[in-house]
Amino acid sequence: MKYSGQDMQTKILQFMKTYGEESIDSSLYEQEFNELALTIFSYQFQHNQAYKKYCQSKKKTPLLVKHWSDIPPMPIQGFKELTLSTTPIEEAEAVFMTSGTTNPASKGKNYHPTLAVWDASMKTPFQTYVLPDRERMTIFVLSPAEDLNKNSSLARYLSNAVSFFGTENSRFFFDETGLKMAELAQALKECEQRKDPVLLIGATFSYVHLRDYLEKHQLSFQLAEGSRIFDTGGFKGKSREVEMEEMYQSFYDFFKIERNHCINMYGMTELSSQIYDQTIRSHYVTMSTIQDKKGPAWIKTVVLNTDTLEPAAKGEQGVIAHYDLANWNACLAILTEDLGCLTENGFILLGRIQGSEARGCSIAVDELLQANTGGAIR
C-alpha cells in the first residue's frame, strides 16, 4: 500500500495521542510500534532515494524486514553528505542544521515539510519529564530562541517551551549581543523575593558563563521550592569543559537547587524527538532519584557493539542508535556517534566515540557513501 506524507503524519500523531503517557499495555504497544515503524520504513524506502540505496546495499528491503530493530540505521554522517528527505526540500517549512562544531564547513540537515509532528513530539514529553507536577511555570531562557536562529532545532524547542508551558513572567535573556547577565540576575532576584519557582533552560555551556558572572559579582540566590534547571548539549566542541557533577554542585551553591531538580535533555538535529534524565519525574512520581535517560513511547534506543553493530547486552558499552517514529521525513533509524549502555531504567550516556571505538560506524559510513557515490569519501 502506498502512503503519502500526510498519511504518515496522521498515523504518527495518532500513535502519540494513544501512547503519550507512560501507562502502556506492553504487548499491544510493541505490536503497534513495530507495525508503524515498518510502515514508515516502507514509505522512506520508496521516497528517500539516498536511504533506499543504502538499505539495498545491506540487503534490507520492506519485503525482508519484519521487525523494527532490523531497519538499517542511517549514520549521522549521511545527513551531512546526502539529501535525506521523502519530500521536495524546497517545500520544507523548516530546515534544522547541526552546529558544525566538528567541521564548520559540513553541517547536517534535517528537512521538515511541516512542524506538526515535531512540535507534538516535543510537547508531551516536556510535560512528562520537566514539569510532571504542574501545568505552567516561569521559564527563563539562556540560549538563542527561534527568532535568532531559524535553523536550530534547539531554538525551536526553547521557543515552544515558553509558548506551551511558560507563565506571563517567562522571558528570553539571549539576544544578538549574547546572554544578558545583569538582566537575568535581576529577574532571578525578583523571583526569589516573590517566591516564584523558576525554570532555567538553555545549552549546557550557557551555565558556565552564568556561573563565572555570578562568581565574579558575588551573587547567589535562594530560589523558591520547585525551581529547576534544564541543560542540553554538553561541552562538545567548546574550548573549556566542566565536569557535570561540579556543575550540579554549582547549581546548588548559586541557586539552592538540588540535583533531583536538575535535568539534562539529549537531543539531536538528526532526530525529531528528545530524551531526558528521569530525575524530576522520578522525584515527584515515585519519590526516588533515577538519572538514567528515557524518551517517549515513539522513540526506542538500542546499544550496538562498536565493531559489529550487533545488539550489545544490557550493561555492555556500545554505540547508540535511535528508532524515532517522529522522524518520518528523513530516516526513522539513526546511528549516532555516542557511547552508552542500557540499564533497567533506560540508558546512560558515556560520551563520544573516539579512535578504534568507531570501527563499526566507519564501516557503516563507507557503505553508505559507496552505495550513493560508487566510492568511499574521506
C-alpha positions in Angstrom: 0.0 0.0 0.0 1.3 3.5 -0.9 1.1 6.2 1.7 1.6 10.0 1.4 3.5 12.2 3.8 0.1 13.4 5.2 -0.8 9.7 5.9 2.5 9.3 7.8 1.8 12.4 9.9 -1.7 11.3 10.7 -0.6 7.8 11.8 2.2 9.2 14.0 0.1 11.8 15.6 -2.5 9.2 16.5 0.2 6.9 17.9 1.4 9.9 20.1 -2.1 10.5 21.3 -2.5 6.9 22.2 0.9 6.4 23.9 1.6 9.8 25.2 1.6 8.7 28.8 3.8 6.1 30.4 1.0 3.6 31.2 1.4 1.4 28.2 -0.1 -2.1 27.5 3.2 -3.8 26.7 2.1 -6.4 24.1 -0.2 -4.1 22.2 2.2 -1.2 22.3 5.1 -3.3 21.0 2.9 -4.6 18.2 1.7 -1.2 17.1 5.2 0.4 17.4 6.5 -2.4 15.1 3.7 -2.0 12.6 4.1 1.8 12.4 7.9 1.5 12.2 7.6 -0.9 9.3 5.1 1.3 7.5 7.3 4.4 7.9 10.3 2.3 6.7 8.4 1.3 3.6 7.5 4.9 2.9 11.0 6.1 3.4 12.4 3.3 1.2 10.0 4.4 -1.6 10.6 8.1 -1.4 14.1 8.7 0.1 16.4 7.6 -2.7 19.7 8.0 -0.8 18.4 5.9 2.1 16.9 3.3 -0.3 20.3 2.8 -2.0 21.9 2.3 1.4 19.3 -0.2 2.5 19.6 -2.1 -0.8 23.4 -2.3 -0.3 22.7 -4.0 3.1 20.0 -6.3 1.5 17.4 -4.7 3.8 14.1 -4.0 2.0 10.5 -3.7 3.2 9.8 -7.2 1.9 12.6 -8.7 4.0 12.5 -6.6 7.2 9.9 -7.9 9.6 10.9 -6.1 12.9 11.8 -2.5 13.6 15.2 -3.5 15.0 16.2 -4.8 11.6 15.7 -1.4 9.9 19.1 -0.1 8.9 20.1 2.9 11.0 21.4 5.9 9.0 24.8 7.1 10.1 24.5 10.7 11.1 27.3 11.5 8.6 24.7 10.8 6.0 22.9 14.0 7.0 26.0 16.0 6.1 26.8 14.2 2.8 23.4 13.4 1.3 19.9 14.9 0.9 17.7 12.7 3.2 14.1 13.7 2.6 11.0 12.0 1.3 9.5 15.3 0.1 10.9 18.1 -2.1 13.4 20.0 0.1 12.4 23.4 -1.4 8.9 22.9 0.1 10.2 22.4 3.6 8.7 24.6 6.4 11.9 24.3 8.4 15.5 23.0 7.8 17.3 22.3 11.0 21.1 22.2 10.8 23.8 20.9 13.1 26.1 23.5 14.7 29.2 22.3 12.8 31.4 22.3 15.9 33.4 19.3 14.5 33.6 20.6 10.9 32.0 24.1 10.4 32.1 23.6 6.6 29.9 20.4 6.8 26.6 20.8 8.6 24.0 18.0 8.8 20.5 19.0 7.6 17.1 17.6 8.6 14.2 18.8 6.5 10.7 19.2 7.9 7.8 19.6 5.4 5.7 20.8 8.4 6.5 21.0 12.1 3.2 19.4 13.3 4.8 16.1 14.3 8.0 17.7 15.6 6.1 20.1 17.8 3.8 17.3 19.1 6.8 15.1 19.8 8.3 17.9 21.9 5.2 18.9 23.9 4.0 15.8 25.9 7.5 14.5 26.9 8.4 18.0 28.2 5.4 17.9 30.5 6.2 14.4 31.5 9.8 14.8 32.4 10.3 18.5 33.1 7.0 19.6 34.6 5.3 16.5 35.9 4.0 18.4 38.9 2.5 21.5 37.2 1.0 22.8 34.0 3.0 26.0 33.7 6.0 27.7 35.2 8.1 30.9 34.9 10.8 30.0 32.3 14.0 31.9 31.8 15.7 31.0 28.5 19.5 31.3 28.4 20.1 30.4 24.8 19.1 31.8 21.4 15.4 31.3 20.6 13.7 30.8 17.2 13.8 34.5 16.2 17.6 34.5 16.3 18.2 31.1 14.7 15.5 29.6 12.4 17.8 26.7 11.5 18.3 25.5 15.1 16.1 22.7 16.4 17.1 23.8 20.0 15.9 27.3 19.2 12.6 25.9 18.1 12.5 23.8 21.2 13.1 26.7 23.6 10.5 28.9 21.9 8.0 26.0 22.2 8.8 25.5 25.9 7.8 29.1 26.7 4.8 29.1 24.3 3.4 25.8 25.6 4.4 26.0 29.3 5.6 29.4 30.3 3.8 31.9 32.5 3.4 35.5 31.7 6.6 36.2 33.7 8.7 34.0 31.3 11.5 35.8 29.5 14.3 35.3 27.0 17.7 36.5 28.1 19.7 36.0 24.9 20.0 38.4 22.1 22.5 39.3 19.3 25.0 40.5 21.9 24.9 37.3 24.0 23.5 36.3 27.4 22.2 39.4 29.3 23.7 38.5 32.6 22.7 41.6 34.6 19.0 41.4 33.5 18.9 37.7 34.3 20.4 38.3 37.8 17.8 41.0 38.5 15.0 38.8 37.3 16.2 35.9 39.5 16.3 38.3 42.5 12.7 39.3 41.8 11.6 35.6 41.6 13.4 35.0 44.8 11.6 37.8 46.5 8.2 36.8 45.1 8.9 33.1 46.0 8.0 32.3 42.4 9.6 29.0 41.2 11.6 29.4 38.1 12.8 27.0 35.4 16.2 28.0 33.9 16.6 26.4 30.5 19.4 26.6 28.0 22.5 25.0 26.5 24.9 23.4 29.0 27.7 25.9 28.2 25.5 28.9 29.0 25.7 27.9 32.6 29.5 28.1 32.6 29.3 31.7 31.6 26.5 32.4 34.1 28.4 30.8 36.9 31.5 32.9 36.0 29.4 36.0 36.1 27.7 35.2 39.5 31.1 34.3 41.0 32.7 37.5 39.8 29.9 39.6 41.2 29.5 37.5 44.4 25.8 36.8 43.7 23.7 33.8 44.7 20.0 33.1 45.1 17.7 31.1 47.3 15.2 30.2 44.6 11.7 29.1 45.6 10.9 25.4 46.2 10.1 23.7 43.0 12.6 25.7 40.9 14.6 23.6 38.5 17.5 23.7 36.0 17.4 22.3 32.5 20.6 21.9 30.3 21.3 20.3 27.0 24.2 19.8 24.6 27.1 19.1 26.9 30.5 20.6 26.1 31.2 19.2 22.7 33.4 21.5 20.6 33.9 24.0 23.5 37.2 25.5 24.5 36.5 24.7 28.1 34.9 21.7 29.8 33.5 21.4 33.3 32.6 18.1 35.0 28.9 17.7 35.2 28.9 16.8 38.9 30.9 20.0 39.5 28.2 21.9 37.5 25.4 20.4 39.5 27.1 21.3 42.8 27.4 24.9 41.5 23.6 24.9 40.8 23.1 24.2 44.5 25.7 26.8 45.5 24.3 29.6 43.4 20.6 28.8 43.3 19.9 26.3 46.1 18.5 23.8 43.5 19.1 20.2 44.4 20.3 17.5 42.0 16.8 16.0 41.9 15.6 19.2 40.3 18.3 19.3 37.6 17.6 17.7 34.2 19.6 17.1 31.1 17.9 16.8 27.7 19.5 14.7 25.0 18.5 15.8 21.5 19.9 15.8 18.0 19.3 17.8 14.9 19.0 14.5 13.0 16.1 13.3 15.3 12.6 14.7 15.8 12.2 13.6 19.4 14.1 14.3 22.7 15.3 12.1 25.5 15.5 13.1 29.2 17.0 12.4 32.6 14.3 11.0 34.8 15.4 12.9 37.8 12.5 15.3 38.2 9.8 12.8 37.2 11.0 10.1 39.5 11.2 12.6 42.4 7.6 13.6 42.0 6.1 10.3 40.9 8.0 7.7 43.0 9.9 9.8 45.5 13.2 8.3 44.1 16.0 9.6 42.0 16.5 7.9 38.6 19.1 9.7 36.5 19.1 7.3 33.6 17.7 8.7 30.3 14.4 7.8 28.7 12.3 9.1 25.8 8.7 9.0 24.8 7.0 5.9 23.6 7.6 6.7 19.9 11.4 6.5 20.2 13.4 3.4 21.0 17.1 3.4 21.9 19.4 0.5 21.4 23.1 0.0 22.1 25.2 -1.8 19.4 28.6 -3.4 19.5 31.1 -0.8 18.2 32.8 -3.4 15.9 29.9 -5.4 14.5 26.9 -3.1 15.1 25.1 -6.1 16.5 23.0 -5.6 19.7 25.0 -5.3 22.9 24.0 -7.0 26.1 22.3 -4.9 28.8 25.0 -3.1 30.7 27.6 -3.5 27.9 29.1 -0.3 26.5 28.4 0.3 22.8 27.3 2.9 20.2 23.8 4.3 20.5 21.2 4.0 17.8 17.7 5.5 17.9 14.5 4.5 16.2 12.3 7.6 16.1 8.9 7.4 14.6 8.6 11.2 14.6 11.5 11.4 12.1 9.1 10.4 9.3 10.5 12.6 6.5 14.2 11.6 6.8 15.2 8.3 8.4 13.5 6.9 11.4 16.6 4.9 12.3 19.7 6.8 13.2 23.2 5.6 14.1 24.8 8.1 16.4 28.5 8.7 17.4 27.6 8.4 21.1 28.6 5.7 23.5 26.2 4.4 26.1 24.8 1.4 27.8 21.3 0.1 28.5 20.0 -0.2 32.1 16.9 -1.4 33.8 15.5 2.2 33.7 16.6 3.4 30.3 20.2 4.2 29.2 23.3 6.0 30.3 25.2 8.3 28.0 29.0 7.7 28.2 30.4 10.3 25.8 31.5 10.3 22.1 33.1 7.5 20.1 36.8 8.0 19.6 39.5 6.3 17.6 39.3 2.5 17.4 35.9 2.5 19.1 34.4 3.9 15.9 35.3 0.9 13.6 31.7 -0.2 13.1 30.5 3.3 12.5 33.3 4.0 10.0 32.3 0.8 8.1 28.7 1.9 8.0 29.6 5.4 6.7 31.8 3.8 3.9 28.9 1.5 2.9 26.5 4.4 2.9 28.8 6.6 0.7 29.7 3.7 -1.6 26.1 3.0 -2.2 25.4 6.6 -3.2 28.6 7.6 -5.0 30.2 4.4 -6.1 33.2 5.1 -3.8 34.1 5.9 -0.3 34.6 9.6 0.6 37.1 10.7 3.3 
